[in-house]
Amino acid sequence: MPIPTEPIGSIPRPAELSAVSPSEMSAATDRAVRDTVQRLEELGSPVVSDGEQSKPSFVTYAVAGLPALEPDGAVIPFADGHQRQLPRLTEGPFRYTHRAGEYLRAAQRHASVPVKQAVIAPSMLSLLYPSGGIDGYPRQAFLDDLVNEAETDIRSCLDAGAHVVQLDFTEARLALKLDPSGGLLGDLIALNNQVLDRFSSQERARIGVHTCPGADQDSTHSLDVDYAALLPRLFQLNAGVFYLQMASESDPARALRIVAEHLPADARAFIGVIDPIDPAIETPEQVRDRVLTAARYIPADRLGTCDDCGFAPFADDTSTSRETAFAKIAARVQGTALAAEQLGL
């Protein structure tokens, strides 16, 4: 059986989407989704996604247009000095404005292979609640609403036939940078598990968690945090699949040993073999060798491959070109097949 391989998330969008008028946006977005899905299929990708062509960002799709938001929320600092800022919630009750199932169904219309869907983890959206609180809307009430909304978001995808639903938990490593004691990370994991525990074991087999040190404008927010501090705790999440950045890791063998030691017995690990912020396009042979390294630690029947992160998670469509992203994805697909052949699968 071949080694499964899947995309992670965003793919830079066509230039057309930044130039069309609002009245033309819906049709242009549909064309971008169709082109993305078709190109992934042409590359031989056994699982596709919409490349987040119509999301304002991988974080904010769920609250886009919510009136009870101000722009001055939590700040995410990146190593090169640039920042991303989350919105701040100003009143309750908290409700999503969009469900990820909407994006899934739009991609399925153009796909002839299984489609996966990324959703934002509730842990990230918990950062929208201000540290000073909200009058008449205590934090616990917000968290109760958030857990309900996150469950509904995931179910919207499972019910629509998603191959897998991927929770983007990219703030996990950053949490250790902000709070080296691990207290913040523990709180975020506990919140995500509140949602995951609402699903059956069969459903959790189709729910995965993605973690990476960020990838925006060719920079990261937490690559300097020791992966060994995160991985054992990450596997406390009650998910059936884990998507792990690895291509950009300075010592992947060390990290893979930790994965092998702590990966839950019923879970599969998808190992990142493509670095989306490295301008060099990996060769299939480089990818093959990265997969073979991973296979020394993780049994082949529990191993998959992926990209480290999305290529344009905050709708940054210029740092990496669309053509470069597809070339890197092609190398992942081809290199994974080469490794499977060498392993006799």
C-alpha positions as CSV (number, residue, x, y, z in Angstrom):
1,M,0.0,0.0,0.0
2,P,1.5,3.4,-0.9
3,I,2.4,6.0,1.7
4,P,-0.4,8.6,2.0
5,T,0.4,12.2,1.2
6,E,-1.7,15.3,1.7
7,P,-1.5,19.0,1.4
8,I,-1.7,21.1,4.6
9,G,-3.5,24.3,3.7
10,S,-3.1,27.5,1.8
11,I,-1.7,27.8,-1.7
12,P,-0.9,31.3,-3.1
13,R,-3.9,32.6,-5.0
14,P,-4.0,33.8,-8.6
15,A,-3.4,37.5,-9.2
16,E,-6.9,37.7,-10.6
17,L,-8.4,37.5,-7.1
18,S,-6.6,40.7,-5.9
19,A,-7.8,42.6,-9.0
20,V,-11.5,41.7,-9.5
21,S,-14.4,43.9,-8.3
22,P,-16.6,42.7,-5.4
23,S,-19.3,41.8,-7.8
24,E,-17.0,39.5,-9.7
25,M,-15.3,38.0,-6.6
26,S,-17.6,34.9,-6.2
27,A,-17.0,33.8,-9.8
28,A,-13.3,34.5,-9.6
29,T,-13.0,32.6,-6.4
30,D,-14.8,29.6,-7.8
31,R,-12.3,29.6,-10.8
32,A,-9.4,29.7,-8.4
33,V,-10.8,26.8,-6.4
34,R,-11.4,24.8,-9.5
35,D,-7.9,25.5,-10.8
36,T,-6.3,24.6,-7.5
37,V,-8.2,21.3,-7.2
38,Q,-7.6,20.3,-10.8
39,R,-3.8,21.1,-10.6
40,L,-3.5,19.1,-7.5
41,E,-5.2,16.2,-9.2
42,E,-3.0,16.6,-12.3
43,L,0.1,16.3,-10.0
44,G,-1.2,13.0,-8.8
45,S,-2.2,14.1,-5.3
46,P,-4.4,11.4,-3.9
47,V,-6.1,13.9,-1.6
48,V,-6.8,17.5,-2.4
49,S,-8.0,20.7,-0.8
50,D,-9.2,24.1,-2.0
51,G,-5.9,25.7,-1.0
52,E,-7.9,28.2,1.1
53,Q,-8.5,30.3,-2.0
54,S,-11.5,32.1,-0.5
55,K,-10.6,32.4,3.1
56,P,-9.5,35.8,4.4
57,S,-6.9,33.8,6.4
58,F,-6.7,30.4,8.0
59,V,-7.6,31.9,11.3
60,T,-10.3,34.5,10.7
61,Y,-12.6,32.7,8.2
62,A,-14.8,31.7,11.2
63,V,-15.4,35.3,12.3
64,A,-15.2,37.3,9.1
65,G,-17.8,40.0,9.2
66,L,-18.6,39.5,12.9
67,P,-19.6,43.0,14.1
68,A,-18.4,42.5,17.7
69,L,-14.7,42.6,16.8
70,E,-12.0,45.3,17.1
71,P,-8.6,45.0,15.2
72,D,-6.4,45.4,18.3
73,G,-6.2,41.9,19.6
74,A,-3.3,39.6,20.5
75,V,-0.1,40.1,18.5
76,I,1.8,37.2,16.9
77,P,5.5,38.3,16.4
78,F,7.6,36.7,13.7
79,A,11.4,36.2,13.8
80,D,12.0,38.8,11.0
81,G,10.2,41.5,13.0
82,H,6.8,41.6,11.2
83,Q,3.7,40.8,13.1
84,R,0.2,39.5,12.7
85,Q,-2.6,40.8,14.9
86,L,-5.7,38.9,15.8
87,P,-9.0,40.7,16.3
88,R,-10.4,41.3,19.8
89,L,-13.9,40.2,20.8
90,T,-16.0,43.0,22.3
91,E,-19.3,41.3,23.3
92,G,-21.1,38.0,23.4
93,P,-22.5,35.6,22.6
94,F,-19.7,34.3,20.4
95,R,-20.8,32.7,17.2
96,Y,-19.0,31.7,14.0
97,T,-20.1,33.6,10.9
98,H,-18.9,30.9,8.4
99,R,-18.5,27.1,8.6
100,A,-15.6,25.3,7.1
101,G,-18.1,22.9,5.5
102,E,-19.0,25.8,3.1
103,Y,-15.4,25.7,1.7
104,L,-15.4,21.9,1.6
105,R,-18.6,21.7,-0.5
106,A,-17.2,24.3,-2.9
107,A,-14.1,22.2,-3.5
108,Q,-16.0,18.9,-3.8
109,R,-17.9,20.2,-6.8
110,H,-14.6,20.2,-8.7
111,A,-12.9,17.1,-7.3
112,S,-12.7,13.5,-8.4
113,V,-10.6,12.4,-5.4
114,P,-11.1,12.7,-1.7
115,V,-11.1,16.3,-0.3
116,K,-9.7,17.3,3.2
117,Q,-10.7,20.4,5.0
118,A,-8.7,22.5,7.4
119,V,-10.4,24.3,10.4
120,I,-9.1,26.6,12.9
121,A,-8.5,25.1,16.3
122,P,-10.6,26.5,19.1
123,S,-7.4,27.2,21.0
124,M,-6.4,29.9,18.5
125,L,-9.9,31.5,18.6
126,S,-9.7,31.5,22.4
127,L,-7.1,34.3,22.0
128,L,-9.8,36.6,20.7
129,Y,-11.2,37.1,24.3
130,P,-9.5,40.1,25.9
131,S,-7.4,39.7,29.0
132,G,-9.5,42.4,30.7
133,G,-12.7,40.5,30.2
134,I,-16.0,41.6,28.7
135,D,-18.8,43.1,30.8
136,G,-21.7,40.7,31.1
137,Y,-19.9,38.0,29.2
138,P,-17.5,36.1,31.4
139,R,-14.6,34.1,30.0
140,Q,-16.2,30.7,30.9
141,A,-19.4,31.6,29.0
142,F,-17.2,32.5,26.0
143,L,-15.3,29.2,26.2
144,D,-18.6,27.3,26.4
145,D,-19.8,29.0,23.3
146,L,-16.5,28.5,21.5
147,V,-16.4,24.7,22.2
148,N,-20.0,24.4,20.8
149,E,-19.1,26.4,17.7
150,A,-15.9,24.5,17.1
151,E,-17.7,21.2,17.4
152,T,-20.3,22.4,14.9
153,D,-17.6,23.6,12.5
154,I,-15.9,20.2,12.5
155,R,-19.2,18.3,12.1
156,S,-20.1,20.5,9.2
157,C,-17.1,18.9,7.4
158,L,-17.5,15.4,8.6
159,D,-21.2,15.4,7.6
160,A,-20.3,16.7,4.2
161,G,-17.9,13.8,3.6
162,A,-14.5,15.3,4.3
163,H,-11.7,12.8,3.9
164,V,-10.2,14.2,7.1
165,V,-10.7,17.4,9.1
166,Q,-7.4,19.1,10.0
167,L,-7.3,21.3,13.1
168,D,-4.7,24.0,12.6
169,F,-2.9,24.3,16.0
170,T,0.0,26.4,14.8
171,E,0.1,28.4,18.0
172,A,1.2,25.3,20.0
173,R,4.9,25.9,19.7
174,L,4.4,29.7,20.1
175,A,2.7,29.0,23.4
176,L,5.9,27.6,24.8
177,K,7.8,30.7,23.7
178,L,5.2,32.9,25.4
179,D,5.1,30.7,28.5
180,P,8.1,28.4,28.9
181,S,6.5,26.8,32.0
182,G,4.0,25.1,29.7
183,G,1.0,26.3,31.5
184,L,-0.5,28.2,28.5
185,L,0.2,25.2,26.2
186,G,-1.6,22.9,28.7
187,D,-4.6,25.2,28.8
188,L,-4.8,25.2,24.9
189,I,-4.5,21.4,24.7
190,A,-7.2,21.0,27.3
191,L,-9.5,23.3,25.4
192,N,-8.9,21.4,22.1
193,N,-9.6,18.1,23.9
194,Q,-12.9,19.4,25.2
195,V,-14.0,19.6,21.6
196,L,-12.3,16.4,20.4
197,D,-13.9,14.4,23.2
198,R,-17.3,15.2,21.8
199,F,-16.6,12.9,18.9
200,S,-16.6,9.1,18.7
201,S,-13.4,7.1,18.2
202,Q,-14.5,6.5,14.6
203,E,-15.0,10.2,14.0
204,R,-11.6,11.1,15.7
205,A,-9.9,8.7,13.2
206,R,-10.9,11.3,10.6
207,I,-9.8,14.3,12.7
208,G,-6.2,15.4,12.6
209,V,-4.1,18.1,14.2
210,H,-1.4,20.2,12.4
211,T,1.4,22.0,14.2
212,C,4.3,24.1,12.8
213,P,6.4,27.1,13.9
214,G,4.5,29.4,11.6
215,A,5.3,30.2,8.0
216,D,4.5,33.7,6.9
217,Q,6.4,36.1,4.6
218,D,9.3,33.7,4.7
219,S,9.6,33.8,8.5
220,T,8.5,31.7,11.5
221,H,7.3,32.7,15.0
222,S,8.7,29.8,17.1
223,L,11.2,27.7,15.3
224,D,13.7,28.6,18.0
225,V,11.6,26.7,20.6
226,D,12.8,23.2,21.2
227,Y,10.5,20.7,19.5
228,A,11.2,18.2,22.2
229,A,9.3,20.4,24.6
230,L,6.2,20.3,22.4
231,L,5.9,16.9,20.9
232,P,5.2,14.7,23.9
233,R,2.4,17.1,25.0
234,L,1.0,17.5,21.5
235,F,0.3,13.7,21.5
236,Q,-2.0,14.2,24.5
237,L,-4.6,15.5,22.0
238,N,-7.3,12.9,21.3
239,A,-6.9,13.0,17.5
240,G,-6.4,10.2,15.0
241,V,-3.9,12.0,12.8
242,F,-1.0,14.4,13.4
243,Y,0.6,16.6,10.7
244,L,4.1,17.6,11.9
245,Q,6.5,20.1,10.5
246,M,9.8,18.4,10.0
247,A,11.5,19.5,6.8
248,S,12.6,22.8,8.3
249,E,13.7,21.2,11.6
250,S,17.4,21.5,12.4
251,D,17.7,18.0,13.8
252,P,14.8,15.9,12.3
253,A,16.3,12.6,13.4
254,R,16.1,13.7,17.1
255,A,12.5,14.9,16.6
256,L,11.5,11.7,14.8
257,R,12.8,9.6,17.7
258,I,10.5,11.6,20.0
259,V,7.6,11.1,17.6
260,A,8.2,7.4,17.6
261,E,8.3,7.3,21.4
262,H,5.1,9.3,22.0
263,L,2.8,8.8,19.0
264,P,-0.4,7.2,20.2
265,A,-0.8,3.6,19.2
266,D,-3.9,4.3,17.1
267,A,-2.6,7.4,15.4
268,R,-0.8,8.1,12.1
269,A,1.9,10.7,11.7
270,F,2.2,12.8,8.6
271,I,5.8,14.1,8.4
272,G,6.5,17.4,6.7
273,V,8.9,16.8,3.8
274,I,8.5,20.3,2.1
275,D,9.6,23.6,3.6
276,P,7.2,26.2,2.2
277,I,9.3,29.2,3.1
278,D,12.6,27.9,1.5
279,P,12.7,29.4,-2.0
280,A,14.5,26.3,-3.3
281,I,12.3,23.7,-4.8
282,E,12.9,20.3,-3.3
283,T,13.7,17.5,-5.7
284,P,11.8,14.2,-5.6
285,E,15.0,12.5,-4.5
286,Q,15.4,14.9,-1.5
287,V,11.8,14.1,-0.5
288,R,12.4,10.4,-0.9
289,D,15.4,10.6,1.4
290,R,13.4,12.5,4.0
291,V,10.6,9.9,3.9
292,L,13.2,7.1,4.2
293,T,14.6,8.8,7.3
294,A,11.2,9.0,8.8
295,A,10.6,5.4,8.0
296,R,13.5,4.4,10.2
297,Y,11.6,5.6,13.2
298,I,7.9,5.3,12.3
299,P,6.4,2.1,10.9
300,A,5.4,2.6,7.3
301,D,1.7,1.7,8.0
302,R,1.5,4.6,10.4
303,L,3.5,7.1,8.2
304,G,2.3,9.8,5.8
305,T,3.9,12.9,4.2
306,C,2.8,16.5,4.0
307,D,4.1,20.0,3.6
308,D,5.4,21.7,6.8
309,C,2.8,24.4,6.7
310,G,0.5,26.2,4.3
311,F,2.2,28.3,1.7
312,A,0.2,31.5,2.3
313,P,-1.7,31.2,5.6
314,F,-2.4,34.9,6.1
315,A,-3.4,35.4,2.4
316,D,0.2,36.4,1.6
317,D,0.2,35.5,-2.1
318,T,3.6,37.0,-3.1
319,S,6.3,35.7,-0.8
320,T,6.0,32.4,-2.5
321,S,4.6,32.2,-6.0
322,R,1.7,29.9,-6.9
323,E,4.0,28.1,-9.4
324,T,6.6,27.5,-6.8
325,A,4.0,26.0,-4.4
326,F,2.8,23.6,-7.0
327,A,6.3,22.6,-8.0
328,K,7.1,21.8,-4.3
329,I,3.8,19.8,-4.0
330,A,4.8,17.8,-7.2
331,A,8.1,17.0,-5.5
332,R,6.3,15.8,-2.4
333,V,4.0,13.5,-4.4
334,Q,6.7,12.1,-6.6
335,G,9.3,11.7,-3.7
336,T,6.8,10.0,-1.5
337,A,6.1,7.5,-4.3
338,L,9.8,6.9,-4.8
339,A,10.2,6.2,-1.1
340,A,7.2,3.8,-1.1
341,E,8.8,1.9,-4.0
342,Q,12.1,1.6,-2.3
343,L,10.4,0.4,0.9
344,G,8.6,-2.2,-1.2
345,L,5.1,-0.9,-0.5
